[in-house]
Amino acid sequence: MVKRCINFALDGLGYSLQMCRNGNGKIVSAKLAREVSQQRLELPSESELLSMIEVPANMLGLLMISLLAIPRGKVASYASMGRLLGISPRLVGLLLSKNPLPIIVPCHRVIQSDGNIGGYSVHDPLINNAIDIKKKLLKMEGIPIINDKVPKKYFINYDDHEKRFYELYNLYIKQIKERE
């Protein structure tokens, strides 16, 4: 499979985002890169993004759709994500660490129920403190962190998250049927 990669600047983060596409144009990987880039990243809407990425047909795929349903400027807890998907919060954390498209599919928007930041997996041995990157990403999205916690008012309402999830899920199913 041929991959074409391009780096995008992430202002204030000290890294760029390297996105790679397969021969069909689908985004198949994303990672933080040390190379500086001048090209700006403008992410499309969640529904447009859903058609641009490879979503696996398994629990990780459902998790990726549920992450896209968390709007910029909001967070969800591991517990609420687990409730939405019918799995344990620990399994949510494990699946988040497998996200092939961090930042694009915003796993950094999932935190602990008490507002603590929680963990963050960056698959790069050169990056020492991934939690600092998670904090910077949240701040870049307008989410304040006070005493290492996100205030409750920045948590997405569960019913709103569930509604957004099912809208994106139904769109995803429609896209699959159109390809068949």
Long-range contacts (C-beta under 8 A, 24 or more apart in sequence): 1-28, 3-28, 3-29, 6-39, 7-33, 7-35, 7-37, 7-39, 8-37, 8-39, 8-40, 8-41, 9-36, 9-37, 9-38, 9-39, 9-40, 9-41, 10-41, 10-103, 10-140, 11-140, 12-136, 12-139, 12-140, 13-133, 13-136, 13-137, 13-140, 15-127, 15-133, 17-41, 17-103, 17-104, 19-104, 22-54, 25-52, 26-52, 26-53, 26-54, 27-52, 27-53, 27-54, 27-101, 27-104, 28-53, 28-54, 28-100, 29-100, 29-101, 30-100, 30-101, 30-102, 30-103, 30-104, 31-102, 31-122, 31-123, 31-124, 32-102, 32-103, 32-122, 32-124, 32-127, 32-133, 34-126, 43-104, 46-71, 46-164, 46-168, 47-168, 47-171, 49-104, 49-105, 50-168, 50-171, 50-172, 50-175, 51-175, 53-101, 53-104, 53-105, 54-100, 55-172, 59-85, 59-87, 59-91, 59-95, 60-95, 60-98, 60-99, 62-169, 63-92, 63-95, 63-96, 63-99, 64-99, 64-101, 64-105, 65-165, 65-168, 65-169, 65-172, 66-161, 66-165, 67-99, 67-105, 67-106, 67-107, 67-109, 67-110, 68-105, 68-106, 68-168, 69-161, 69-164, 69-165, 69-167, 69-168, 70-106, 70-109, 70-110, 70-156, 70-161, 70-164, 71-156, 71-164, 72-106, 72-141, 72-142, 73-141, 73-142, 73-143, 73-154, 74-109, 74-143, 74-154, 74-155, 74-156, 75-109, 75-110, 75-111, 75-138, 75-143, 75-150, 75-154, 75-155, 75-156, 76-109, 76-110, 76-111, 76-155, 76-156, 76-161, 77-110, 77-111, 77-112, 77-113, 77-155, 78-110, 78-111, 78-112, 78-113, 78-118, 79-113, 80-113, 80-155, 80-156, 80-158, 80-161, 81-110, 83-158, 84-158, 84-161, 84-162, 84-165, 93-118, 93-119, 96-121, 97-121, 103-137, 106-137, 108-133, 108-134, 108-137, 108-138, 109-138, 109-141, 111-150, 114-149, 115-149, 115-150, 115-151, 115-152, 116-148, 116-149, 117-145, 117-148, 117-149, 117-150
